[in-house]
Amino acid sequence: MGFGDAAERVAFGGREVKDYLLIDALWADQEGDVARDAFRVALHRLRKLLGRSEAIVIDDGRVSFDP
């Protein structure tokens, strides 16, 4: 699954997208911990932008929007 597939799943209501697919798609040029840290920062910023920390849920390594 490439960036387009992962982004499309999330953008169009995809649920339970594996976090490593998003990390690999968005930070392919970064090493493991650096990429995961960038993901955490981006997730924090996105939640803040949306105004709801529960807007994006991660459960067992799967990312979903909470409608």
Buried (B, 14 or more C-beta within 10 A) or exposed (E): BEEEEBBEBBEEEBEEBBBBBBBBBBBEEBEEEEBBEBBEEBBEEEBEEEEEEEBBEEEEEEBBBEE
